């Protein structure tokens, strides 16, 4: 029986992702893969995360984007090592793209590596990167139906950050409907409600992340 091409691609990707995980572990690096739809505010959340951890952890950052280095420049301004990956149209990062970027980072001098994936709620869920946890940033303006519309993404992550909760008084968003959809797909998913812009809830997320990094050492 012939193996479908997509299965071959995913198998090759996952094999390389396992190699990357071994490299991270050997260097004592904890990696997170941050995913979101465009406009969910993942770069704002990442920026706030880095700012709060600069005095506690040594951080590296990889930015995946279809074009431009706008997000990478924001993080580079915080004086952390940054590597840009422009996918040229691909809607996700994969392990083959990440591997050469990782080689450009001083892994031995990094505790936490943050990978910002391409803004998309479909493709990134299928490609492992070797990171220790997958993080999804959802946002109130996107609507409370996203767990129902994009189950693969919500089923494939370890942490959910609901961003822009400061807009709840102004936007129709049923928090309980949203959480129910999440629980059905991932009953044990760790969830944080934050405002990346104003900082609400960010300390809880950052403290939890720092604990995960410490636990891997």
C-alpha positions as CSV (number, residue, x, y, z in Angstrom):
1,X,0.0,0.0,0.0
2,X,1.4,3.4,-0.9
3,X,1.8,5.9,1.9
4,X,0.2,9.3,1.1
5,X,2.6,12.0,0.3
6,X,1.3,14.1,3.2
7,X,2.1,11.3,5.7
8,X,5.6,11.1,4.3
9,X,6.0,14.9,4.8
10,X,4.8,14.8,8.3
11,X,6.9,11.8,9.2
12,X,10.1,13.5,7.9
13,X,9.1,16.7,9.8
14,X,8.5,14.9,13.0
15,X,11.8,13.0,12.8
16,X,13.7,16.3,12.4
17,X,11.6,17.9,15.2
18,X,12.8,15.1,17.5
19,X,16.4,15.9,16.6
20,X,15.7,19.5,17.4
21,X,14.2,18.6,20.8
22,X,17.4,16.6,21.6
23,X,19.5,19.6,20.7
24,X,17.4,21.9,22.9
25,X,17.6,19.5,25.8
26,X,21.3,19.1,25.4
27,X,21.7,22.8,25.6
28,X,19.3,23.3,28.5
29,X,16.9,25.3,26.3
30,X,13.1,25.3,26.9
31,X,11.3,26.0,23.7
32,X,7.8,27.3,23.1
33,X,5.9,27.5,19.8
34,X,3.5,30.4,19.8
35,X,0.6,30.3,17.3
36,X,-2.4,32.5,16.5
37,X,-4.5,33.9,13.8
38,X,-3.4,37.2,12.3
39,X,-4.3,40.1,14.6
40,X,-4.8,38.0,17.7
41,X,-1.9,39.9,19.4
42,X,0.7,37.2,19.7
43,X,3.6,39.6,19.1
44,X,2.2,41.9,21.8
45,X,1.9,39.0,24.2
46,X,5.4,37.8,23.3
47,X,6.8,41.3,23.8
48,X,5.2,41.5,27.3
49,X,6.5,38.1,28.1
50,X,10.1,38.9,27.2
51,X,9.9,42.3,29.0
52,X,8.8,40.5,32.2
53,X,11.4,37.7,32.0
54,X,14.5,39.7,30.9
55,X,15.8,39.8,34.5
56,X,15.0,36.2,35.2
57,X,15.9,34.2,32.0
58,X,18.2,34.4,29.0
59,X,15.9,34.5,26.0
60,X,16.2,33.8,22.3
61,X,13.5,34.5,19.7
62,X,12.7,33.1,16.2
63,X,10.1,34.9,14.1
64,X,8.3,33.1,11.3
65,X,6.4,35.4,8.9
66,X,5.5,35.3,5.3
67,X,7.3,38.6,4.7
68,X,8.9,41.5,6.5
69,X,10.8,41.6,9.8
70,X,8.5,43.9,11.6
71,X,7.8,41.6,14.5
72,X,11.5,40.6,14.8
73,X,12.5,44.2,15.0
74,X,10.2,44.7,18.0
75,X,11.8,41.9,19.9
76,X,15.3,42.7,18.9
77,X,14.8,46.2,20.4
78,X,14.6,44.4,23.8
79,X,18.2,43.3,23.3
80,X,17.7,39.5,22.9
81,X,19.1,37.4,20.0
82,X,16.7,37.2,17.1
83,X,16.5,35.1,14.0
84,X,14.0,35.9,11.2
85,X,12.5,33.2,9.0
86,X,10.5,34.5,5.9
87,X,8.5,31.6,4.5
88,X,7.9,33.3,1.1
89,X,4.2,32.3,1.2
90,X,4.1,29.2,3.3
91,X,1.4,29.4,5.9
92,X,3.4,27.7,8.7
93,X,6.9,27.0,10.1
94,X,8.2,23.4,10.0
95,X,11.2,21.7,11.5
96,X,13.2,22.0,8.3
97,X,12.8,25.8,8.3
98,X,13.5,26.1,12.0
99,X,16.7,23.9,12.1
100,X,19.0,26.4,10.3
101,X,17.5,29.3,12.3
102,X,18.3,27.5,15.6
103,X,21.9,27.1,14.4
104,X,22.2,30.9,14.3
105,X,21.2,31.2,18.0
106,X,23.7,30.9,20.9
107,X,21.8,28.0,22.4
108,X,24.3,27.6,25.3
109,X,23.5,31.1,26.4
110,X,19.7,30.7,26.2
111,X,17.2,29.4,28.8
112,X,14.0,30.1,26.9
113,X,13.5,30.1,23.1
114,X,10.3,31.6,21.8
115,X,9.3,30.7,18.3
116,X,6.6,32.9,16.8
117,X,4.8,30.9,14.1
118,X,3.1,32.3,11.0
119,X,-0.3,33.8,11.7
120,X,-2.7,31.0,10.8
121,X,-5.2,28.7,12.6
122,X,-4.9,25.7,10.2
123,X,-1.4,24.8,9.0
124,X,0.8,25.3,12.0
125,X,-1.1,22.8,14.1
126,X,0.1,19.9,11.9
127,X,3.9,20.6,12.1
128,X,5.8,19.9,15.2
129,X,9.0,22.0,15.8
130,X,10.6,20.1,18.6
131,X,9.6,22.7,21.2
132,X,8.5,21.7,24.6
133,X,5.1,23.3,24.5
134,X,2.7,24.7,21.9
135,X,1.0,27.9,22.9
136,X,-2.1,29.3,21.1
137,X,-3.0,33.0,21.5
138,X,-6.7,33.5,20.8
139,X,-8.4,36.9,21.1
140,X,-11.8,38.2,22.0
141,X,-12.4,40.1,18.7
142,X,-12.0,36.8,16.8
143,X,-15.3,35.5,18.3
144,X,-16.2,32.7,20.7
145,X,-16.7,30.2,18.0
146,X,-13.1,29.5,17.1
147,X,-12.7,26.3,19.0
148,X,-15.6,24.9,17.1
149,X,-14.3,26.0,13.7
150,X,-10.7,25.1,14.2
151,X,-10.7,22.0,16.4
152,X,-7.3,20.7,15.2
153,X,-5.6,23.8,16.4
154,X,-7.2,23.8,19.8
155,X,-6.7,20.1,20.2
156,X,-3.0,20.4,19.4
157,X,-1.8,22.9,21.9
158,X,-0.7,22.8,25.5
159,X,-1.5,26.3,26.6
160,X,-4.2,28.7,25.6
161,X,-3.9,32.5,26.1
162,X,-7.1,34.3,25.6
163,X,-6.0,37.8,24.8
164,X,-7.7,41.2,24.7
165,X,-10.0,40.5,27.6
166,X,-10.2,44.2,28.2
167,X,-12.5,44.3,25.2
168,X,-15.1,42.0,26.7
169,X,-17.4,44.9,27.7
170,X,-17.5,46.1,24.1
171,X,-17.6,43.0,21.9
172,X,-20.2,40.2,21.9
173,X,-18.1,37.2,23.2
174,X,-19.6,34.4,25.3
175,X,-16.8,33.4,27.5
176,X,-18.5,30.2,28.8
177,X,-19.4,29.1,25.2
178,X,-15.7,29.6,24.3
179,X,-14.4,27.7,27.3
180,X,-16.9,24.9,26.7
181,X,-15.6,24.4,23.2
182,X,-12.0,24.4,24.5
183,X,-12.8,21.9,27.3
184,X,-14.4,19.4,24.9
185,X,-11.2,19.4,22.7
186,X,-8.6,19.7,25.5
187,X,-9.9,19.1,29.0
188,X,-6.5,19.6,30.6
189,X,-5.4,22.6,28.6
190,X,-3.7,25.3,30.7
191,X,-5.6,28.6,30.1
192,X,-4.7,32.3,30.9
193,X,-6.9,35.3,30.3
194,X,-4.8,38.4,29.5
195,X,-4.7,41.8,28.0
196,X,-1.3,41.9,26.3
197,X,-1.7,45.6,25.7
198,X,-2.6,46.6,29.2
199,X,-0.8,43.8,31.1
200,X,-3.8,42.3,32.9
201,X,-3.1,38.6,33.6
202,X,0.3,38.6,32.1
203,X,2.1,38.1,35.4
204,X,0.3,34.8,36.0
205,X,1.3,33.5,32.5
206,X,4.9,34.6,32.8
207,X,5.3,33.1,36.3
208,X,3.9,29.8,35.1
209,X,6.2,29.8,32.1
210,X,9.3,30.6,34.3
211,X,8.3,27.6,36.4
212,X,8.2,25.3,33.4
213,X,11.6,26.5,32.3
214,X,13.1,25.9,35.7
215,X,11.5,22.5,35.8
216,X,13.4,21.4,32.7
217,X,16.8,22.3,34.0
